[in-house]
Amino acid sequence: MKKTLLGLCVAFSAHSIAADQYAFDITLQGYKGDATSSVSYGGQIARHALHNSLKKVVSKGDEATMLQYLSSKASGLEILDPVSKDGFKVKQTQIDELSTGKDLLSSAYDGVVTGWPGNPTGQELLQQLVTLAGKTKNGYDPVNGYDYTQLVSKFAMGAVFYNKAVNHYLEEKLEADQHPNDQAYKKGTAYTGKEHVWDEAFGYFGAPVNGMSLTAKEVVQVTKLNPAVFSKADANGDGVVDLKSEMAYAHAYYAASVDASAGTNYFHTIMQAFIDGRKVITSAKGEVLTDAQRNAIKEQAKIIATAWQQVIAEAAYKYAGSVYSDIEKIAIIEEAHGDVKKAYRNYVKHWGELKGFALALEGAGRDLGNAQAGLDRLIGFSPILFGNTQVVALDGKGGFVQTSAVTMQEYKLNMIKTQNLLAQAFNLKAKLNDRTAGMSDVLKQINAAGNSAEND
């Protein structure tokens, strides 16, 4: 099925937040089991816990343990994040308590990723990043400018969660011949085919079931396990936060984070669309969905896909601004003959976040048109390194090849162009850390240094 860059605009006007929860009764006709809810997405939450835990392990540079959380499907794996802390107790401590036999790698995007040297598939890239991280100290490669903790995490969220939800469950699986609503998803389940397809997409977004009753700032603090919001996170009041239904993960967190800073409404727009779409499916009462009903849920799916894509692009936009600022700080420190080690580390971290989110946009198999080529060229395969070099390819043994590139000052201009491209291609609303007003100043700095740069 042809994937196109979604052009819908999400409205962000102030509105009252409904008290709806993502909770739905059983509609499957003839069901005789003990279940009382038709909602089930434990496998998706298991992958969120695998991702969170993998991110923790990458920062230690332990490849064997990384592979356990990436691809092993092993039983008995401990959840490394989220974990209980004083004033914020979580219910589960092992991945198996969420779902068994799950991994990240096999669910990742299997198409080609042009934004990384060698044009690997999404699955190959995730594997490669973990292997490379295992050869570093604490997941950090200063020579090539890679922070693997950030690259692995941000790309995995796109290649697994965003890809599976938007490119799979909310598109292909909504067709009439896929998992019909008058049949159980599989024998013995308490939910219909279409109910489960929709629920799995919701699970990948990573929102708590009571997200509509939480502010964006509260959603952010739930992810941070802040005891101040524990009572709101514990939606059913049982004294623990259930990681299956009461925690916020991944892009739900990033959507809320953008909203909390900019006053936009990405999180609640996506959450409401998931609820509204599920209500349509539930209203069918276990019958085959009519064309009108399927069209109605497809409209909600478009809202979700558009806003979700914007959330990822907003994150990339923000970190392009951070990279710009880091280059400015490095220049100031160098001019004063100071130690740039800390500033350079921040530069590499922020570049990893920028690149990881940019790769995530590509990791859903959606046609980004010229925007993809532009992002690849402007951001490059690495940040600009000291000596004005940059990674441009892989050699025959899988090592990185560097060559002469633009100066760091010229790379600042690339970050402004990156922000302009993201804002226009994805109709961004928040545009946090906006540096686009500084283009003329950067051009003056470049010209004063005796360099030249095209302003395209």
Backbone hydrogen bonds, N-H to C=O, Kabsch-Sander energy under -0.5 kcal/mol:
donor,donor_aa,acceptor,acceptor_aa,energy
11,A,9,C,-0.5
18,A,16,S,-0.5
22,Y,209,V,-2.0
23,A,21,Q,-1.9
31,Y,28,L,-1.5
38,S,24,F,-2.4
45,I,41,Y,-1.6
46,A,42,G,-2.4
47,R,43,G,-1.5
48,H,44,Q,-1.7
49,A,45,I,-2.4
50,L,46,A,-2.2
51,H,47,R,-2.6
52,N,48,H,-2.8
53,S,49,A,-2.2
54,L,50,L,-2.8
55,K,51,H,-2.5
56,K,52,N,-1.4
57,V,53,S,-1.9
58,V,54,L,-2.7
59,S,55,K,-1.2
60,K,57,V,-1.9
61,G,57,V,-0.7
61,G,58,V,-1.3
62,D,57,V,-1.0
63,E,61,G,-0.9
66,M,62,D,-2.3
67,L,63,E,-2.7
68,Q,64,A,-1.1
69,Y,65,T,-1.5
70,L,66,M,-1.6
71,S,67,L,-2.6
72,S,67,L,-1.0
72,S,68,Q,-0.7
77,L,74,A,-0.5
79,I,93,T,-2.7
80,L,78,E,-0.7
85,K,88,F,-2.1
88,F,85,K,-2.7
91,K,241,V,-2.4
95,I,77,L,-2.3
97,E,94,Q,-1.2
98,L,95,I,-2.2
99,S,95,I,-2.0
104,L,70,L,-1.7
105,L,70,L,-2.6
107,S,104,L,-1.2
108,A,105,L,-1.7
109,Y,159,A,-1.2
113,V,120,P,-3.2
114,T,112,V,-0.6
116,W,113,V,-0.8
119,N,116,W,-1.8
122,G,111,G,-1.7
123,Q,109,Y,-0.9
125,L,121,T,-2.6
126,L,122,G,-2.2
127,Q,123,Q,-2.1
128,Q,124,E,-2.6
129,L,125,L,-2.9
130,V,126,L,-1.9
131,T,127,Q,-2.3
132,L,128,Q,-2.8
133,A,129,L,-2.3
134,G,130,V,-1.8
135,K,132,L,-1.3
136,T,133,A,-1.6
137,K,140,Y,-0.8
138,N,136,T,-0.7
139,G,133,A,-0.6
140,Y,137,K,-1.2
141,D,146,Y,-3.1
145,G,141,D,-1.1
146,Y,141,D,-2.4
148,Y,139,G,-2.5
148,Y,146,Y,-0.7
149,T,139,G,-0.6
151,L,147,D,-2.2
152,V,148,Y,-2.7
153,S,149,T,-1.7
154,K,150,Q,-2.5
155,F,151,L,-1.9
156,A,152,V,-2.5
157,M,153,S,-2.2
158,G,154,K,-1.3
159,A,155,F,-3.4
160,V,156,A,-2.3
161,F,156,A,-0.7
162,Y,157,M,-2.2
163,N,158,G,-2.1
164,K,160,V,-2.4
165,A,161,F,-2.1
166,V,162,Y,-2.5
167,N,162,Y,-0.6
167,N,163,N,-2.0
168,H,164,K,-0.6
169,Y,164,K,-2.5
170,L,165,A,-2.7
171,E,168,H,-0.9
173,K,168,H,-2.5
174,L,171,E,-1.3
175,E,172,E,-1.4
178,Q,175,E,-1.8
179,H,177,D,-0.6
183,Q,180,P,-1.1
185,Y,191,Y,-2.2
189,T,186,K,-2.1
193,G,180,P,-1.1
193,G,183,Q,-1.9
196,H,192,T,-2.1
197,V,193,G,-2.1
198,W,194,K,-2.1
199,D,195,E,-2.4
200,E,196,H,-2.7
201,A,197,V,-1.5
202,F,198,W,-2.1
203,G,199,D,-2.7
204,Y,200,E,-1.7
205,F,201,A,-1.2
206,G,202,F,-1.3
207,A,202,F,-0.6
209,V,245,S,-3.0
211,G,208,P,-1.9
212,M,20,D,-0.5
213,S,210,N,-1.7
214,L,211,G,-1.2
219,V,215,T,-2.2
220,V,216,A,-2.1
221,Q,217,K,-1.9
222,V,218,E,-2.0
223,T,219,V,-1.9
224,K,220,V,-1.5
225,L,222,V,-1.7
226,N,221,Q,-2.6
229,V,226,N,-2.0
230,F,227,P,-1.3
232,K,229,V,-0.6
233,A,229,V,-2.4
234,D,230,F,-2.7
235,A,233,A,-2.2
237,G,234,D,-1.3
241,V,89,K,-2.8
242,D,240,V,-0.7
243,L,241,V,-0.6
245,S,242,D,-1.0
246,E,242,D,-3.3
249,Y,206,G,-2.8
252,A,205,F,-1.4
252,A,249,Y,-1.5
253,Y,249,Y,-1.4
254,Y,250,A,-2.0
255,A,251,H,-2.6
256,A,252,A,-2.2
257,S,253,Y,-2.6
258,V,254,Y,-2.3
259,D,255,A,-2.3
260,A,256,A,-2.8
261,S,257,S,-1.4
262,A,258,V,-2.8
263,G,259,D,-2.7
269,T,265,N,-1.9
270,I,266,Y,-2.4
271,M,267,F,-2.7
272,Q,268,H,-2.6
273,A,269,T,-1.9
274,F,270,I,-2.2
275,I,271,M,-2.2
276,D,272,Q,-3.1
277,G,273,A,-2.4
278,R,274,F,-2.1
279,K,275,I,-2.1
280,V,276,D,-1.5
281,I,277,G,-1.7
282,T,278,R,-2.7
283,S,279,K,-2.2
284,A,280,V,-0.6
284,A,281,I,-1.2
285,K,282,T,-1.9
287,E,284,A,-1.4
294,R,290,T,-2.6
295,N,291,D,-2.5
296,A,292,A,-1.9
297,I,293,Q,-2.1
298,K,294,R,-2.0
299,E,295,N,-1.8
300,Q,296,A,-1.5
301,A,297,I,-2.2
302,K,298,K,-1.9
303,I,299,E,-1.7
304,I,300,Q,-2.3
305,A,301,A,-2.8
306,T,302,K,-2.5
307,A,303,I,-2.3
308,W,304,I,-2.8
309,Q,305,A,-2.1
310,Q,306,T,-2.2
311,V,307,A,-2.2
312,I,308,W,-1.8
313,A,309,Q,-2.3
314,E,310,Q,-3.0
315,A,311,V,-1.9
316,A,312,I,-2.1
317,Y,313,A,-2.5
318,K,314,E,-2.4
319,Y,315,A,-2.1
320,A,316,A,-1.9
321,G,317,Y,-1.6
322,S,318,K,-1.4
323,V,319,Y,-2.4
324,Y,320,A,-2.0
325,S,321,G,-2.1
326,D,322,S,-2.5
327,I,323,V,-2.2
328,E,324,Y,-1.7
329,K,325,S,-2.2
330,I,326,D,-2.6
331,A,327,I,-2.1
332,I,328,E,-2.0
333,I,329,K,-2.4
334,E,330,I,-2.7
335,E,331,A,-2.2
336,A,332,I,-1.4
337,H,334,E,-1.6
338,G,333,I,-3.0
340,V,338,G,-0.6
344,Y,340,V,-3.1
345,R,341,K,-2.0
346,N,342,K,-2.1
347,Y,343,A,-2.0
348,V,344,Y,-2.5
349,K,345,R,-2.2
350,H,346,N,-2.8
351,W,347,Y,-2.2
352,G,348,V,-2.3
353,E,349,K,-1.8
354,L,350,H,-2.5
355,K,351,W,-3.3
356,G,352,G,-2.5
357,F,353,E,-2.2
358,A,354,L,-2.2
359,L,355,K,-2.8
360,A,356,G,-1.7
361,L,357,F,-1.6
362,E,358,A,-1.0
363,G,359,L,-1.3
364,A,361,L,-0.6
365,G,362,E,-1.4
368,L,366,R,-0.7
371,A,368,L,-1.4
372,Q,369,G,-1.1
373,A,369,G,-0.8
374,G,370,N,-2.4
375,L,371,A,-2.4
376,D,372,Q,-2.4
377,R,373,A,-2.2
378,L,374,G,-2.6
379,I,375,L,-2.3
380,G,375,L,-0.6
380,G,376,D,-1.7
381,F,391,V,-0.7
385,L,389,T,-3.3
388,N,385,L,-1.6
389,T,385,L,-0.7
390,Q,403,T,-1.9
392,V,401,V,-3.1
393,A,401,V,-1.2
395,D,399,G,-3.0
398,G,395,D,-1.9
401,V,393,A,-2.9
402,Q,400,F,-0.5
403,T,390,Q,-1.9
405,A,388,N,-2.9
411,Y,407,T,-2.0
412,K,408,M,-1.5
413,L,409,Q,-0.9
414,N,410,E,-1.3
415,M,411,Y,-1.6
416,I,412,K,-1.6
417,K,413,L,-2.4
418,T,414,N,-2.5
419,Q,415,M,-2.2
420,N,416,I,-2.4
421,L,417,K,-2.6
422,L,418,T,-2.6
423,A,419,Q,-2.6
424,Q,420,N,-2.0
425,A,421,L,-3.0
426,F,422,L,-2.0
427,N,423,A,-0.5
428,L,423,A,-1.2
434,D,431,K,-0.7
438,G,435,R,-1.9
439,M,436,T,-1.1
442,V,438,G,-2.2
443,L,439,M,-2.4
444,K,440,S,-2.0
445,Q,441,D,-2.2
446,I,442,V,-2.5
447,N,443,L,-2.6
448,A,444,K,-2.5
449,A,445,Q,-1.3
450,G,447,N,-1.5
451,N,446,I,-2.5
456,D,454,E,-0.8
